[in-house]
Amino acid sequence: MVALGVRGPAPDEIVFRPVKLADLPMLADWLTRPHWREWWGEPEIELGYIRDMIEGRDTTCRPFIFHVAGTAAGYIQVWEVGPHQTPAWAADHPWLMELPSDAVGVDLSLADGARLSQGIGSSAIRCFVAMLQAEGHRTIIIDPDPANTRAVASYAKAGFRPVPHLEGRTDGVLIMQFQQDTTLT
């Protein structure tokens, strides 16, 4: 669980850089780490998805490496909801159909498991949300597994709240939406 009194890095210490092909070996390493393996799919498959994004075969998602004080600290991506509002996607993720088509979702993982619960994820996602809002996005969601209590607490600290009418309707997913002015300290 994330301690509410833990403050992460200052916003000016966090930088987002689009993932490049040269980052794939680093991401391949990260994807094999225990704290990633618990919540992500097979490393080779996930790396293939990221490769598709950076090579332009998947244009619905933008992947980034985030740096804290100049050091690569994690991975974050934004994905468009609208293109996923299809019968094929809705069969496994029916909640997609209940979101605005212009909504975006985010996913985040820290590179180093030893740095969990230090406020880094909450700080990074707050800065990422600010970037997305500056781009004009208004509905920003995240969809952690509710069993990942550390992530759920981190996202709540960053200003995400469960979407009441979607709670408990899809096993293994807690839909949370960013709510302006609700960050916890």
Steps between C-alpha positions, in 0.01 A plus 500: 500500500623851421555716804310825449774705661760383246573769245658409172728702279419858411325552164806670352702181567272286281546486122308288247674382186339293223626142494757433225619172349821539702289476819369150421787311672446705818123439484560130437697491825235694690221271375673199658519655847272346766291814562429520124438128453231512766281745305617497136473226239778291350808721451550407132136574417494830692827606335342419163209731579743779590699438180174526301434837663841650429515362145154642418298178468297596808413868480246488786766501771804716580774350721744703709796444730487734795813630661539628853796730561655381172466125562259269318247416772208334323265446212171679436263488206183671389243320289188622322169352613301567180684258269450227762122545512439208267310173549828306513643714783164541677461123527784491756479862617132606499575812706669654193157559347394715797780753467507805272667414170749785550617362836858380543643238730843484659720217624812539712772286656813595689823352371638401840289307749715634784363847424134409550306689771725807482250727326673474161205343317250749642722794408567366151136436425396846627754658263389274214135593559596869489670437165190320368274780622722754325443296182123542554407166657225528761403141582807309619465152644720227639397137541704317765424156632322570831727240663794730425432707809832683480412631151140583596625704797761674286241593236262627769783712639549643150131597471332197341173375647297186425221557249198403715274363226782275372624368835484123532364444149817358345710245685862598547452865402431810706417791271626824653463848352713803570309759703647848502590634845478163678865411547599381844812609682 
